[in-house]
Amino acid sequence: CDSTNVLSETPGRSETSIKGSLISFIKAQTGMIAATTFASNIARLLTLAECAHKCGREVLVIGRAMQTMISAALATGIIKNFPTKLTIQDAQNIPRSKLFVLATGSQGETRAVSAQLSRDGYQGLSMGQGDSFLFSSKTIPGNELAVGRVINDFISRGVNVFEDEKGDYHVSGHANRPDLLKIHSMIKPQVLIPMHGEPRHLAEHCKLAGVGGFKSILAQNG
């Protein structure tokens, strides 16, 4: 059972809770918008694309990881459809005020699309004065310097950068403490094995299992 948010006391929020904020954000921008999130977060990719589509923007997905994840989600039926995707060539003929880009690189990876957009651009697509870039994600501890470098490069180019400090544009995909308690009570495991977290999270999850009277094993990965 995932342990990453075991220390968070409030129940987790639904993905649908950020749609209103995203639509308001998109409507308020006048130039090109680019947004990044975890490529594996299919629900967020779909949310961002649907909100952009509702605001009259065409969606361009760039970055191999995102394209692979979306294709796999469609092929397996996890999602039924995805708002029409453009090619970079198509995007050249669309007004910047009507363009919404989904880009890889939410953790500041040097070779990812977000980092390239913050510097010289990506395959002819560039960002500058009046454009906006959104981090619809949380920075994983240890990646702050890399993400900060991308943000500073964007700002140096005149791009407006929006981070998710207030939780308006990102909800965690990890279960919080009350959610974990609910899952425990629903499944009633014979043995609970905490995973996906630091040692302090795994140890705390074992304690949480004991609250419901469930046995647990503190096992290191591998």
C-alpha positions as CSV (number, residue, x, y, z in Angstrom):
1,C,0.0,0.0,0.0
2,D,1.3,3.5,-1.0
3,S,2.7,5.4,2.0
4,T,3.9,8.7,0.5
5,N,1.1,10.9,2.0
6,V,0.6,8.9,5.2
7,L,1.5,12.0,7.2
8,S,-1.2,14.2,5.5
9,E,-4.1,14.4,7.9
10,T,-6.7,15.8,5.5
11,P,-8.6,13.6,3.0
12,G,-7.3,13.7,-0.6
13,R,-9.1,15.8,-3.2
14,S,-10.7,14.6,-6.4
15,E,-9.1,15.4,-9.8
16,T,-12.3,17.2,-10.7
17,S,-11.8,19.8,-7.9
18,I,-9.2,21.7,-10.0
19,K,-11.1,22.0,-13.2
20,G,-12.7,25.3,-12.3
21,S,-9.4,26.9,-11.4
22,L,-7.8,25.6,-14.6
23,I,-10.5,27.0,-16.8
24,S,-10.3,30.4,-15.0
25,F,-6.5,30.4,-15.5
26,I,-6.6,29.5,-19.2
27,K,-9.3,32.1,-19.9
28,A,-7.1,34.8,-18.2
29,Q,-4.1,34.2,-20.4
30,T,-3.7,36.1,-23.7
31,G,-0.7,34.4,-25.3
32,M,0.4,30.8,-25.8
33,I,0.1,28.6,-22.8
34,A,2.3,25.6,-22.0
35,A,1.7,23.3,-19.0
36,T,3.7,20.4,-17.5
37,T,2.9,17.6,-15.2
38,F,4.0,14.0,-14.6
39,A,3.7,12.2,-17.9
40,S,2.3,9.1,-16.1
41,N,-0.6,11.2,-14.6
42,I,-3.1,10.3,-17.3
43,A,-6.0,11.9,-15.4
44,R,-4.2,15.3,-15.3
45,L,-3.2,15.2,-18.9
46,L,-6.9,14.6,-19.8
47,T,-8.0,17.3,-17.4
48,L,-5.6,19.9,-18.8
49,A,-6.5,19.0,-22.4
50,E,-10.3,19.1,-21.8
51,C,-10.1,22.4,-19.9
52,A,-8.0,23.9,-22.7
53,H,-10.5,22.6,-25.3
54,K,-13.4,24.1,-23.4
55,C,-11.6,27.5,-23.5
56,G,-11.3,27.3,-27.3
57,R,-7.7,26.3,-27.5
58,E,-6.1,23.6,-29.7
59,V,-4.0,21.1,-27.8
60,L,-0.4,20.2,-28.8
61,V,1.3,17.3,-26.9
62,I,5.1,17.3,-27.1
63,G,7.5,14.9,-25.4
64,R,7.8,11.2,-26.0
65,A,6.8,10.1,-22.5
66,M,3.5,12.0,-22.6
67,Q,2.7,10.8,-26.1
68,T,3.5,7.2,-25.1
69,M,1.3,7.4,-22.0
70,I,-1.7,8.9,-23.8
71,S,-1.4,6.3,-26.6
72,A,-1.2,3.4,-24.1
73,A,-4.2,4.8,-22.1
74,L,-6.3,5.0,-25.2
75,A,-5.3,1.5,-26.4
76,T,-6.2,-0.1,-23.1
77,G,-9.4,1.8,-22.6
78,I,-8.3,3.7,-19.5
79,I,-9.5,6.8,-21.3
80,K,-12.0,6.7,-24.1
81,N,-10.9,9.8,-26.1
82,F,-8.5,12.7,-25.9
83,P,-9.1,16.2,-27.3
84,T,-7.7,16.5,-30.9
85,K,-3.9,16.6,-30.8
86,L,-1.9,18.8,-33.2
87,T,1.5,18.3,-34.7
88,I,4.2,20.9,-34.3
89,Q,3.8,21.8,-37.9
90,D,0.0,22.4,-37.4
91,A,0.8,24.6,-34.4
92,Q,2.8,27.0,-36.6
93,N,-0.5,28.0,-38.3
94,I,-2.5,28.6,-35.1
95,P,-2.7,32.0,-33.3
96,R,-0.7,31.8,-30.1
97,S,-3.8,32.9,-28.2
98,K,-5.5,29.7,-29.3
99,L,-2.6,27.3,-28.6
100,F,-2.2,25.1,-25.5
101,V,0.9,22.9,-25.1
102,L,1.3,19.9,-22.9
103,A,5.1,19.4,-22.3
104,T,7.2,16.9,-20.5
105,G,9.7,17.9,-17.8
106,S,7.8,18.9,-14.6
107,Q,10.9,18.0,-12.5
108,G,13.3,20.2,-14.4
109,E,14.9,17.5,-16.5
110,T,17.5,19.1,-18.7
111,R,16.6,17.3,-22.0
112,A,12.8,17.4,-21.5
113,V,10.6,19.7,-23.5
114,S,9.9,22.2,-20.7
115,A,13.6,22.9,-20.2
116,Q,14.1,23.3,-24.0
117,L,11.2,25.7,-24.2
118,S,12.7,27.7,-21.4
119,R,15.9,28.1,-23.4
120,D,16.1,28.1,-27.2
121,G,12.8,26.4,-28.0
122,Y,11.8,22.9,-29.2
123,Q,11.7,22.0,-32.9
124,G,10.8,25.5,-34.0
125,L,8.4,26.2,-31.2
126,S,9.5,28.9,-28.7
127,M,8.1,31.0,-25.9
128,G,8.5,34.6,-25.0
129,Q,6.9,37.8,-23.8
130,G,3.2,37.5,-23.0
131,D,3.2,33.7,-23.0
132,S,2.4,31.6,-19.9
133,F,3.9,28.4,-18.4
134,L,2.1,26.4,-15.7
135,F,3.5,23.7,-13.4
136,S,0.5,21.5,-12.7
137,S,2.6,19.4,-10.5
138,K,4.5,19.2,-7.2
139,T,8.3,19.4,-7.2
140,I,9.8,16.2,-5.7
141,P,12.3,17.0,-2.9
142,G,15.7,17.1,-4.4
143,N,14.6,18.5,-7.7
144,E,14.2,22.1,-6.5
145,L,17.4,23.4,-8.1
146,A,16.6,21.9,-11.5
147,V,13.0,23.2,-11.5
148,G,14.2,26.6,-10.3
149,R,16.6,26.8,-13.2
150,V,13.8,26.2,-15.7
151,I,11.6,28.9,-14.0
152,N,14.4,31.5,-14.1
153,D,15.1,30.7,-17.7
154,F,11.4,31.2,-18.6
155,I,11.2,34.5,-16.6
156,S,14.4,35.8,-18.4
157,R,12.5,35.3,-21.7
158,G,9.5,37.3,-20.4
159,V,7.3,34.2,-19.9
160,N,4.8,34.3,-17.0
161,V,5.4,31.3,-14.8
162,F,2.7,29.9,-12.5
163,E,3.4,27.3,-9.8
164,D,0.9,25.4,-7.7
165,E,1.6,26.9,-4.3
166,K,-2.0,27.0,-3.2
167,G,-3.2,23.7,-4.7
168,D,-5.3,25.3,-7.4
169,Y,-3.8,23.4,-10.3
170,H,-2.6,20.1,-8.8
171,V,-4.0,17.4,-6.5
172,S,-1.8,14.5,-5.4
173,G,-2.3,11.1,-6.8
174,H,-1.2,9.6,-3.5
175,A,-3.7,8.6,-0.8
176,N,-3.7,10.7,2.4
177,R,-4.0,9.3,5.9
178,P,-7.8,9.3,6.1
179,D,-7.9,7.7,2.6
180,L,-5.5,4.9,3.7
181,L,-7.6,4.2,6.8
182,K,-10.7,3.8,4.5
183,I,-8.8,1.5,2.2
184,H,-7.6,-0.6,5.1
185,S,-11.2,-1.0,6.4
186,M,-12.5,-1.9,2.9
187,I,-9.9,-4.5,2.1
188,K,-9.2,-5.9,5.6
189,P,-5.8,-7.3,4.7
190,Q,-4.3,-10.3,6.4
191,V,-1.0,-8.5,6.2
192,L,-0.3,-4.9,5.1
193,I,3.0,-4.2,3.5
194,P,3.7,-0.4,3.2
195,M,5.6,0.7,0.1
196,H,6.4,3.8,-2.0
197,G,7.8,6.2,0.6
198,E,10.8,7.1,2.7
199,P,11.6,4.9,5.8
200,R,9.7,7.3,8.0
201,H,6.6,7.0,5.8
202,L,6.8,3.2,5.8
203,A,7.2,3.0,9.6
204,E,4.3,5.4,10.1
205,H,2.1,3.3,7.8
206,C,2.8,0.2,9.9
207,K,1.6,2.2,13.0
208,L,-1.5,3.2,11.1
209,A,-2.2,-0.4,10.2
210,G,-2.1,-1.2,13.9
211,V,-4.9,1.4,14.6
212,G,-7.3,-0.9,12.7
213,G,-5.9,-4.0,14.2
214,F,-4.1,-5.2,11.1
215,K,-0.8,-6.9,11.0
216,S,2.0,-5.3,9.0
217,I,5.5,-6.0,7.8
218,L,8.1,-3.2,7.4
219,A,10.0,-4.5,4.4
220,Q,12.7,-2.5,2.5
221,N,12.3,-2.4,-1.3
222,G,14.1,-5.4,-2.9
